[in-house]
Amino acid sequence: LGIIVDVSHLSDRGLEDVLLVSEKPIIASHSNAKVVRPHVRNLADAQIRAIAGGGGVIGVHALNTLVGDTPQPPLSELLRHIVHIANVGGMDCVGLGPDLLENWQEGIFKAVTEGAPTFLSVPVRKMSYGYPTGMSSLGDTPNITRGLIDLGWKREDLLKVLGGNFM
């Protein structure tokens, strides 16, 4: 049907089911590595390998609770997720999926962050959002590029992470 299946908000069992039936590559548009930051939304190494093995891509999320254990983790923690996913699944399976709130409509943002009981009849849990130092907007993406260059990443690998793998 030309639909890309995104598993970022699925449970482990849901992800297993998608992997069993999918005949095309799937994505986790905004998920991180559980080994780096234990969180229910992050992916275990076996899940990373399974997504990569099917030709899929994992976009690394910038939300503080998925990156590290502080309200504003250092950018190096975000880079650790990128590096780990690339090491486990290969350079072709990692991308960026920061899911920043800077472009959200005000009503949606307030409903989620200020604790409205529901939004569009769906229960909403109050959440506190924060991002790594140096990654508070999409305009900060060059900080990721610079950080990966400092880690010795090659141009062709940077181009993959910065959008090539999703293309």
JOMO-V840897 format. One record per helix or strand. SS is the DSSP state (H for helix, E for strand). FROM is the first residue (numbers start at 0). TO is the last residue. If there is no record, write none. Layout:
SS,FROM,TO
SS,FROM,TO
//
This chain:
E,5,5
H,11,20
E,26,27
E,32,32
E,42,42
H,44,52
E,56,59
E,62,62
H,63,66
H,74,88
H,90,92
E,93,95
H,100,102
H,105,112
E,117,118
E,121,122
E,130,130
H,137,149
H,154,163
//
